[in-house]
């Protein structure tokens, strides 16, 4: 699926979840779904828990995260010894 098609799945509305990006037609934020994945919820588990979601909705969350980090410089939380 092309980026443009994935982007169509995410909306920001100031009247929904304080304007955070959500999956269109839901109150599920991109942040929440990525947090589920970060805590080892599988895509299949998420899809079975939230019946209205499609795999493309989760892929749209990945795209949103990657695009939001494109111009961000990260500093490590801890410095490794050389």
Buried (B, 14 or more C-beta within 10 A) or exposed (E): EEEEEBEEBBEEEEEBBEEBBBBBEBEBBBBBBBEBBEEEEEBEEBBEEBEEBEEBBBBBBBBBBEEEEEEEEEEEEEEEEE
